[in-house]
Amino acid sequence: MLTCLRCKRSEEEVALLTLKYRGENLYICPQCLPVLIHKPEQLAQSLPGAEGFGPPAEHHH
Ligand SMILES: [Zn+2]
């Protein structure tokens, strides 16, 4: 069963969005998507390398 990479809810409980990463399909629910966007480092345990997903350096303040 497909589950959100952060909250582990399944596609039976929530809508899941598909992410393509390093040749794999990952799934995240809309409620967790803002975390992926704004606090990706919180997902590093579930998503190796996520800590590097932040904004490009030239836009970082
Ligand atoms: Zn979730």
PDB file of the backbone (N, CA, C, O) and the ligand in Angstrom, with CONECT records:
HET     ZN  A 101       1
ATOM      1  N   MET A   1       0.843  -1.196   0.000  1.00  0.00           N
ATOM      2  CA  MET A   1       0.000   0.000   0.000  1.00  0.00           C
ATOM      3  C   MET A   1       0.880   1.248   0.000  1.00  0.00           C
ATOM      4  O   MET A   1       1.922   1.290   0.654  1.00  0.00           O
ATOM      5  N   LEU A   2       0.447   2.247  -0.734  1.00  0.00           N
ATOM      6  CA  LEU A   2       1.204   3.484  -0.801  1.00  0.00           C
ATOM      7  C   LEU A   2       0.923   4.324   0.442  1.00  0.00           C
ATOM      8  O   LEU A   2      -0.223   4.434   0.877  1.00  0.00           O
ATOM      9  N   THR A   3       1.962   4.910   1.005  1.00  0.00           N
ATOM     10  CA  THR A   3       1.800   5.751   2.186  1.00  0.00           C
ATOM     11  C   THR A   3       2.596   7.037   2.024  1.00  0.00           C
ATOM     12  O   THR A   3       3.603   7.081   1.317  1.00  0.00           O
ATOM     13  N   CYS A   4       2.121   8.081   2.693  1.00  0.00           N
ATOM     14  CA  CYS A   4       2.832   9.353   2.713  1.00  0.00           C
ATOM     15  C   CYS A   4       4.181   9.168   3.383  1.00  0.00           C
ATOM     16  O   CYS A   4       4.275   8.516   4.424  1.00  0.00           O
ATOM     17  N   LEU A   5       5.220   9.734   2.797  1.00  0.00           N
ATOM     18  CA  LEU A   5       6.564   9.512   3.341  1.00  0.00           C
ATOM     19  C   LEU A   5       6.741  10.183   4.694  1.00  0.00           C
ATOM     20  O   LEU A   5       7.660   9.828   5.431  1.00  0.00           O
ATOM     21  N   ARG A   6       5.886  11.143   5.043  1.00  0.00           N
ATOM     22  CA  ARG A   6       6.036  11.843   6.319  1.00  0.00           C
ATOM     23  C   ARG A   6       5.080  11.307   7.382  1.00  0.00           C
ATOM     24  O   ARG A   6       5.514  10.872   8.449  1.00  0.00           O
ATOM     25  N   CYS A   7       3.778  11.338   7.089  1.00  0.00           N
ATOM     26  CA  CYS A   7       2.802  10.988   8.127  1.00  0.00           C
ATOM     27  C   CYS A   7       2.368   9.537   8.047  1.00  0.00           C
ATOM     28  O   CYS A   7       1.688   9.042   8.946  1.00  0.00           O
ATOM     29  N   LYS A   8       2.750   8.851   6.984  1.00  0.00           N
ATOM     30  CA  LYS A   8       2.493   7.419   6.823  1.00  0.00           C
ATOM     31  C   LYS A   8       1.019   7.080   6.641  1.00  0.00           C
ATOM     32  O   LYS A   8       0.635   5.912   6.704  1.00  0.00           O
ATOM     33  N   ARG A   9       0.193   8.102   6.416  1.00  0.00           N
ATOM     34  CA  ARG A   9      -1.183   7.772   6.082  1.00  0.00           C
ATOM     35  C   ARG A   9      -1.213   7.160   4.683  1.00  0.00           C
ATOM     36  O   ARG A   9      -0.380   7.467   3.831  1.00  0.00           O
ATOM     37  N   SER A  10      -2.176   6.303   4.476  1.00  0.00           N
ATOM     38  CA  SER A  10      -2.218   5.581   3.210  1.00  0.00           C
ATOM     39  C   SER A  10      -3.120   6.274   2.202  1.00  0.00           C
ATOM     40  O   SER A  10      -3.867   7.196   2.529  1.00  0.00           O
ATOM     41  N   GLU A  11      -3.028   5.807   0.985  1.00  0.00           N
ATOM     42  CA  GLU A  11      -3.883   6.339  -0.072  1.00  0.00           C
ATOM     43  C   GLU A  11      -5.354   6.046   0.183  1.00  0.00           C
ATOM     44  O   GLU A  11      -6.228   6.625  -0.463  1.00  0.00           O
ATOM     45  N   GLU A  12      -5.627   5.145   1.124  1.00  0.00           N
ATOM     46  CA  GLU A  12      -7.010   4.894   1.517  1.00  0.00           C
ATOM     47  C   GLU A  12      -7.550   6.039   2.381  1.00  0.00           C
ATOM     48  O   GLU A  12      -8.759   6.261   2.437  1.00  0.00           O
ATOM     49  N   GLU A  13      -6.654   6.761   3.049  1.00  0.00           N
ATOM     50  CA  GLU A  13      -7.054   7.798   4.006  1.00  0.00           C
ATOM     51  C   GLU A  13      -6.955   9.205   3.427  1.00  0.00           C
ATOM     52  O   GLU A  13      -7.781  10.067   3.728  1.00  0.00           O
ATOM     53  N   VAL A  14      -5.959   9.429   2.611  1.00  0.00           N
ATOM     54  CA  VAL A  14      -5.707  10.759   2.057  1.00  0.00           C
ATOM     55  C   VAL A  14      -5.331  10.623   0.584  1.00  0.00           C
ATOM     56  O   VAL A  14      -4.954   9.549   0.113  1.00  0.00           O
ATOM     57  N   ALA A  15      -5.444  11.735  -0.122  1.00  0.00           N
ATOM     58  CA  ALA A  15      -4.924  11.776  -1.487  1.00  0.00           C
ATOM     59  C   ALA A  15      -3.406  11.865  -1.409  1.00  0.00           C
ATOM     60  O   ALA A  15      -2.865  12.624  -0.605  1.00  0.00           O
ATOM     61  N   LEU A  16      -2.737  11.109  -2.225  1.00  0.00           N
ATOM     62  CA  LEU A  16      -1.279  11.156  -2.245  1.00  0.00           C
ATOM     63  C   LEU A  16      -0.793  11.715  -3.577  1.00  0.00           C
ATOM     64  O   LEU A  16      -1.311  11.396  -4.647  1.00  0.00           O
ATOM     65  N   LEU A  17       0.221  12.557  -3.463  1.00  0.00           N
ATOM     66  CA  LEU A  17       0.888  13.096  -4.643  1.00  0.00           C
ATOM     67  C   LEU A  17       2.128  12.259  -4.914  1.00  0.00           C
ATOM     68  O   LEU A  17       2.814  11.829  -3.987  1.00  0.00           O
ATOM     69  N   THR A  18       2.404  12.035  -6.169  1.00  0.00           N
ATOM     70  CA  THR A  18       3.581  11.251  -6.549  1.00  0.00           C
ATOM     71  C   THR A  18       4.770  12.176  -6.752  1.00  0.00           C
ATOM     72  O   THR A  18       4.668  13.204  -7.420  1.00  0.00           O
ATOM     73  N   LEU A  19       5.891  11.798  -6.169  1.00  0.00           N
ATOM     74  CA  LEU A  19       7.145  12.506  -6.391  1.00  0.00           C
ATOM     75  C   LEU A  19       8.093  11.552  -7.108  1.00  0.00           C
ATOM     76  O   LEU A  19       8.114  10.355  -6.821  1.00  0.00           O
ATOM     77  N   LYS A  20       8.851  12.072  -8.014  1.00  0.00           N
ATOM     78  CA  LYS A  20       9.890  11.283  -8.669  1.00  0.00           C
ATOM     79  C   LYS A  20      11.228  11.757  -8.120  1.00  0.00           C
ATOM     80  O   LYS A  20      11.556  12.941  -8.187  1.00  0.00           O
ATOM     81  N   TYR A  21      11.988  10.827  -7.583  1.00  0.00           N
ATOM     82  CA  TYR A  21      13.262  11.217  -6.982  1.00  0.00           C
ATOM     83  C   TYR A  21      14.257  10.080  -7.106  1.00  0.00           C
ATOM     84  O   TYR A  21      13.994   8.961  -6.664  1.00  0.00           O
ATOM     85  N   ARG A  22      15.384  10.366  -7.700  1.00  0.00           N
ATOM     86  CA  ARG A  22      16.460   9.389  -7.843  1.00  0.00           C
ATOM     87  C   ARG A  22      15.950   8.066  -8.416  1.00  0.00           C
ATOM     88  O   ARG A  22      16.339   6.985  -7.976  1.00  0.00           O
ATOM     89  N   GLY A  23      15.074   8.184  -9.404  1.00  0.00           N
ATOM     90  CA  GLY A  23      14.589   6.996 -10.082  1.00  0.00           C
ATOM     91  C   GLY A  23      13.514   6.238  -9.340  1.00  0.00           C
ATOM     92  O   GLY A  23      13.076   5.177  -9.784  1.00  0.00           O
ATOM     93  N   GLU A  24      13.080   6.786  -8.194  1.00  0.00           N
ATOM     94  CA  GLU A  24      12.039   6.124  -7.426  1.00  0.00           C
ATOM     95  C   GLU A  24      10.793   6.979  -7.384  1.00  0.00           C
ATOM     96  O   GLU A  24      10.849   8.196  -7.560  1.00  0.00           O
ATOM     97  N   ASN A  25       9.669   6.327  -7.148  1.00  0.00           N
ATOM     98  CA  ASN A  25       8.434   7.047  -6.892  1.00  0.00           C
ATOM     99  C   ASN A  25       8.230   7.152  -5.394  1.00  0.00           C
ATOM    100  O   ASN A  25       8.313   6.156  -4.675  1.00  0.00           O
ATOM    101  N   LEU A  26       7.963   8.359  -4.928  1.00  0.00           N
ATOM    102  CA  LEU A  26       7.665   8.617  -3.525  1.00  0.00           C
ATOM    103  C   LEU A  26       6.288   9.253  -3.463  1.00  0.00           C
ATOM    104  O   LEU A  26       5.794   9.793  -4.454  1.00  0.00           O
ATOM    105  N   TYR A  27       5.679   9.186  -2.301  1.00  0.00           N
ATOM    106  CA  TYR A  27       4.311   9.691  -2.157  1.00  0.00           C
ATOM    107  C   TYR A  27       4.221  10.589  -0.944  1.00  0.00           C
ATOM    108  O   TYR A  27       4.784  10.298   0.112  1.00  0.00           O
ATOM    109  N   ILE A  28       3.501  11.689  -1.111  1.00  0.00           N
ATOM    110  CA  ILE A  28       3.312  12.617  -0.005  1.00  0.00           C
ATOM    111  C   ILE A  28       1.896  13.164  -0.087  1.00  0.00           C
ATOM    112  O   ILE A  28       1.361  13.357  -1.179  1.00  0.00           O
ATOM    113  N   CYS A  29       1.288  13.414   1.068  1.00  0.00           N
ATOM    114  CA  CYS A  29      -0.080  13.924   1.079  1.00  0.00           C
ATOM    115  C   CYS A  29      -0.057  15.455   1.038  1.00  0.00           C
ATOM    116  O   CYS A  29       0.968  16.062   1.351  1.00  0.00           O
ATOM    117  N   PRO A  30      -1.154  16.077   0.662  1.00  0.00           N
ATOM    118  CA  PRO A  30      -1.179  17.550   0.560  1.00  0.00           C
ATOM    119  C   PRO A  30      -0.859  18.233   1.880  1.00  0.00           C
ATOM    120  O   PRO A  30      -0.294  19.327   1.885  1.00  0.00           O
ATOM    121  N   GLN A  31      -1.210  17.610   2.995  1.00  0.00           N
ATOM    122  CA  GLN A  31      -0.948  18.222   4.301  1.00  0.00           C
ATOM    123  C   GLN A  31       0.549  18.258   4.617  1.00  0.00           C
ATOM    124  O   GLN A  31       1.008  19.131   5.354  1.00  0.00           O
ATOM    125  N   CYS A  32       1.291  17.333   4.072  1.00  0.00           N
ATOM    126  CA  CYS A  32       2.731  17.281   4.329  1.00  0.00           C
ATOM    127  C   CYS A  32       3.537  18.003   3.250  1.00  0.00           C
ATOM    128  O   CYS A  32       4.728  18.259   3.430  1.00  0.00           O
ATOM    129  N   LEU A  33       2.907  18.323   2.157  1.00  0.00           N
ATOM    130  CA  LEU A  33       3.644  18.971   1.071  1.00  0.00           C
ATOM    131  C   LEU A  33       4.320  20.274   1.503  1.00  0.00           C
ATOM    132  O   LEU A  33       5.459  20.520   1.107  1.00  0.00           O
ATOM    133  N   PRO A  34       3.648  21.126   2.310  1.00  0.00           N
ATOM    134  CA  PRO A  34       4.334  22.362   2.748  1.00  0.00           C
ATOM    135  C   PRO A  34       5.625  22.088   3.521  1.00  0.00           C
ATOM    136  O   PRO A  34       6.567  22.879   3.470  1.00  0.00           O
ATOM    137  N   VAL A  35       5.659  20.979   4.223  1.00  0.00           N
ATOM    138  CA  VAL A  35       6.886  20.628   4.941  1.00  0.00           C
ATOM    139  C   VAL A  35       8.000  20.320   3.945  1.00  0.00           C
ATOM    140  O   VAL A  35       9.150  20.720   4.125  1.00  0.00           O
ATOM    141  N   LEU A  36       7.632  19.607   2.905  1.00  0.00           N
ATOM    142  CA  LEU A  36       8.628  19.303   1.880  1.00  0.00           C
ATOM    143  C   LEU A  36       9.163  20.586   1.245  1.00  0.00           C
ATOM    144  O   LEU A  36      10.345  20.685   0.916  1.00  0.00           O
ATOM    145  N   ILE A  37       8.281  21.555   1.079  1.00  0.00           N
ATOM    146  CA  ILE A  37       8.675  22.808   0.433  1.00  0.00           C
ATOM    147  C   ILE A  37       9.483  23.693   1.385  1.00  0.00           C
ATOM    148  O   ILE A  37      10.522  24.237   1.012  1.00  0.00           O
ATOM    149  N   HIS A  38       8.991  23.828   2.621  1.00  0.00           N
ATOM    150  CA  HIS A  38       9.556  24.840   3.522  1.00  0.00           C
ATOM    151  C   HIS A  38      10.545  24.285   4.538  1.00  0.00           C
ATOM    152  O   HIS A  38      11.459  24.985   4.974  1.00  0.00           O
ATOM    153  N   LYS A  39      10.357  23.011   4.915  1.00  0.00           N
ATOM    154  CA  LYS A  39      11.227  22.418   5.930  1.00  0.00           C
ATOM    155  C   LYS A  39      11.716  21.038   5.478  1.00  0.00           C
ATOM    156  O   LYS A  39      11.563  20.055   6.203  1.00  0.00           O
ATOM    157  N   PRO A  40      12.294  20.968   4.302  1.00  0.00           N
ATOM    158  CA  PRO A  40      12.643  19.649   3.764  1.00  0.00           C
ATOM    159  C   PRO A  40      13.589  18.863   4.666  1.00  0.00           C
ATOM    160  O   PRO A  40      13.611  17.633   4.627  1.00  0.00           O
ATOM    161  N   GLU A  41      14.372  19.575   5.480  1.00  0.00           N
ATOM    162  CA  GLU A  41      15.313  18.871   6.349  1.00  0.00           C
ATOM    163  C   GLU A  41      14.583  17.966   7.344  1.00  0.00           C
ATOM    164  O   GLU A  41      15.152  16.994   7.841  1.00  0.00           O
ATOM    165  N   GLN A  42      13.307  18.295   7.633  1.00  0.00           N
ATOM    166  CA  GLN A  42      12.535  17.450   8.549  1.00  0.00           C
ATOM    167  C   GLN A  42      12.225  16.095   7.932  1.00  0.00           C
ATOM    168  O   GLN A  42      11.850  15.161   8.640  1.00  0.00           O
ATOM    169  N   LEU A  43      12.377  15.983   6.637  1.00  0.00           N
ATOM    170  CA  LEU A  43      12.053  14.740   5.951  1.00  0.00           C
ATOM    171  C   LEU A  43      13.291  13.918   5.631  1.00  0.00           C
ATOM    172  O   LEU A  43      13.201  12.873   4.986  1.00  0.00           O
ATOM    173  N   ALA A  44      14.437  14.387   6.079  1.00  0.00           N
ATOM    174  CA  ALA A  44      15.678  13.734   5.685  1.00  0.00           C
ATOM    175  C   ALA A  44      15.725  12.267   6.113  1.00  0.00           C
ATOM    176  O   ALA A  44      16.373  11.441   5.470  1.00  0.00           O
ATOM    177  N   GLN A  45      15.024  11.956   7.214  1.00  0.00           N
ATOM    178  CA  GLN A  45      15.039  10.571   7.678  1.00  0.00           C
ATOM    179  C   GLN A  45      14.294   9.660   6.699  1.00  0.00           C
ATOM    180  O   GLN A  45      14.702   8.527   6.444  1.00  0.00           O
ATOM    181  N   SER A  46      13.194  10.184   6.161  1.00  0.00           N
ATOM    182  CA  SER A  46      12.400   9.398   5.218  1.00  0.00           C
ATOM    183  C   SER A  46      12.890   9.548   3.793  1.00  0.00           C
ATOM    184  O   SER A  46      12.640   8.700   2.936  1.00  0.00           O
ATOM    185  N   LEU A  47      13.590  10.641   3.558  1.00  0.00           N
ATOM    186  CA  LEU A  47      13.950  11.002   2.196  1.00  0.00           C
ATOM    187  C   LEU A  47      15.411  11.452   2.184  1.00  0.00           C
ATOM    188  O   LEU A  47      15.697  12.644   2.294  1.00  0.00           O
ATOM    189  N   PRO A  48      16.327  10.505   2.053  1.00  0.00           N
ATOM    190  CA  PRO A  48      17.751  10.856   2.102  1.00  0.00           C
ATOM    191  C   PRO A  48      18.100  11.933   1.094  1.00  0.00           C
ATOM    192  O   PRO A  48      17.755  11.833  -0.084  1.00  0.00           O
ATOM    193  N   GLY A  49      18.791  12.970   1.566  1.00  0.00           N
ATOM    194  CA  GLY A  49      19.146  14.075   0.694  1.00  0.00           C
ATOM    195  C   GLY A  49      18.177  15.236   0.759  1.00  0.00           C
ATOM    196  O   GLY A  49      18.434  16.294   0.185  1.00  0.00           O
ATOM    197  N   ALA A  50      17.051  15.048   1.462  1.00  0.00           N
ATOM    198  CA  ALA A  50      16.026  16.089   1.502  1.00  0.00           C
ATOM    199  C   ALA A  50      16.537  17.369   2.144  1.00  0.00           C
ATOM    200  O   ALA A  50      16.022  18.453   1.869  1.00  0.00           O
ATOM    201  N   GLU A  51      17.547  17.249   2.997  1.00  0.00           N
ATOM    202  CA  GLU A  51      18.077  18.446   3.650  1.00  0.00           C
ATOM    203  C   GLU A  51      18.693  19.409   2.637  1.00  0.00           C
ATOM    204  O   GLU A  51      18.913  20.582   2.937  1.00  0.00           O
ATOM    205  N   GLY A  52      18.968  18.903   1.443  1.00  0.00           N
ATOM    206  CA  GLY A  52      19.511  19.758   0.399  1.00  0.00           C
ATOM    207  C   GLY A  52      18.465  20.315  -0.544  1.00  0.00           C
ATOM    208  O   GLY A  52      18.804  20.920  -1.561  1.00  0.00           O
ATOM    209  N   PHE A  53      17.176  20.116  -0.213  1.00  0.00           N
ATOM    210  CA  PHE A  53      16.097  20.552  -1.100  1.00  0.00           C
ATOM    211  C   PHE A  53      15.750  22.019  -0.951  1.00  0.00           C
ATOM    212  O   PHE A  53      14.863  22.515  -1.646  1.00  0.00           O
ATOM    213  N   GLY A  54      16.428  22.723  -0.061  1.00  0.00           N
ATOM    214  CA  GLY A  54      16.091  24.120   0.198  1.00  0.00           C
ATOM    215  C   GLY A  54      16.225  24.979  -1.041  1.00  0.00           C
ATOM    216  O   GLY A  54      16.594  24.499  -2.113  1.00  0.00           O
ATOM    217  N   PRO A  55      15.921  26.247  -0.881  1.00  0.00           N
ATOM    218  CA  PRO A  55      16.014  27.153  -2.019  1.00  0.00           C
ATOM    219  C   PRO A  55      17.440  27.219  -2.543  1.00  0.00           C
ATOM    220  O   PRO A  55      18.385  26.987  -1.790  1.00  0.00           O
ATOM    221  N   PRO A  56      17.607  27.533  -3.820  1.00  0.00           N
ATOM    222  CA  PRO A  56      18.955  27.728  -4.356  1.00  0.00           C
ATOM    223  C   PRO A  56      19.703  28.777  -3.549  1.00  0.00           C
ATOM    224  O   PRO A  56      19.107  29.752  -3.092  1.00  0.00           O
ATOM    225  N   ALA A  57      20.992  28.585  -3.372  1.00  0.00           N
ATOM    226  CA  ALA A  57      21.780  29.413  -2.475  1.00  0.00           C
ATOM    227  C   ALA A  57      21.654  30.901  -2.782  1.00  0.00           C
ATOM    228  O   ALA A  57      21.641  31.728  -1.871  1.00  0.00           O
ATOM    229  N   GLU A  58      21.563  31.237  -4.053  1.00  0.00           N
ATOM    230  CA  GLU A  58      21.543  32.652  -4.419  1.00  0.00           C
ATOM    231  C   GLU A  58      20.264  33.358  -3.972  1.00  0.00           C
ATOM    232  O   GLU A  58      20.207  34.587  -3.938  1.00  0.00           O
ATOM    233  N   HIS A  59      19.229  32.568  -3.626  1.00  0.00           N
ATOM    234  CA  HIS A  59      17.986  33.168  -3.138  1.00  0.00           C
ATOM    235  C   HIS A  59      17.832  33.039  -1.638  1.00  0.00           C
ATOM    236  O   HIS A  59      16.833  33.474  -1.065  1.00  0.00           O
ATOM    237  N   HIS A  60      18.832  32.433  -1.003  1.00  0.00           N
ATOM    238  CA  HIS A  60      18.720  32.183   0.427  1.00  0.00           C
ATOM    239  C   HIS A  60      19.211  33.402   1.195  1.00  0.00           C
ATOM    240  O   HIS A  60      20.262  33.961   0.881  1.00  0.00           O
ATOM    241  N   HIS A  61      18.452  33.808   2.197  1.00  0.00           N
ATOM    242  CA  HIS A  61      18.830  34.974   2.994  1.00  0.00           C
ATOM    243  C   HIS A  61      19.363  34.548   4.334  1.00  0.00           C
ATOM    244  O   HIS A  61      19.734  35.393   5.148  1.00  0.00           O
TER     245      HIS A  61
HETATM  246 ZN    ZN A 101       1.427  13.175   4.986  1.00  0.00          ZN2+
END
